[in-house]
Amino acid sequence: MSTTYRVTGMTCGGCARSVEAAIKAEAPAASVSIDLGTATITVDGADEAQVKKAVDGAGFDFQGAA
């Protein structure tokens, strides 16, 4: 089941790649889709705690479910 979360601070493709890599480090089987225009990420295969830890650890601000 996929969940969409709001993440602030992502401004470019490099930011998106950093967030995706951090999430996959926490949950290697996760599927991650990032929309910079809406500042959201959609994740399947990782729970909210894993996503929050990864996003915060990558230096971005996890805002919770969209």
N, C-alpha and C positions, 0 to 999 in steps of 0.2 A: 504494500500500500504506500503510495507516495504522499508526501506532505510538503506544502509550500511554506517557507519561512521568509520573513523580512530580515535583510542584512544591510546595514548602512556602512558607508565607507568604501564600497567597491566602485571604482570609477573607470576601470579599463580592463582590457583582456588579461593583462598580467595579474590584476587583482582576482579576476574570476578563476584563473588557473591556480593561484595560491589557495583560494578557498576550496576548490575542487580537490586539489592534492591533499589538503589538510583533512578533509572529510574522508577521502579514500584511505588515508593513513589510519584513521580511527575505525573505519568500517570498509575493508578492502572490496567487498562485494557490492557496495552501494553504487547506485546510479544517480548522477548529479546533473541537473540542468540549471543553468544560471541565466537570468534575464537582467542585464545591467539597467535597462530602461525603467524597469519597475522596482529595482533593488530587491529582487526576490531570488531564492534558490528553491528548487523542487528536488527532493531527495527521496529515493526509494531504497530501502535496505539498511537504514540506520535510524536509531531512535533519537528523540529530541535531545537527550542528554549528550549523546555522541556528537550530534551536529553542533550544539552550543559549544562544547569543549573545543571542537575543531575550529569553528569560526572565531571564537574568542582568542584561541591560541595563535591563529594566523594574523591577529591584529585588527580584526573587524568587529563590528558591534552587532551581535545577535539580538534581534528584536522579538523573536517568538513567531508563532504561527501567523500566517497572513490571512 
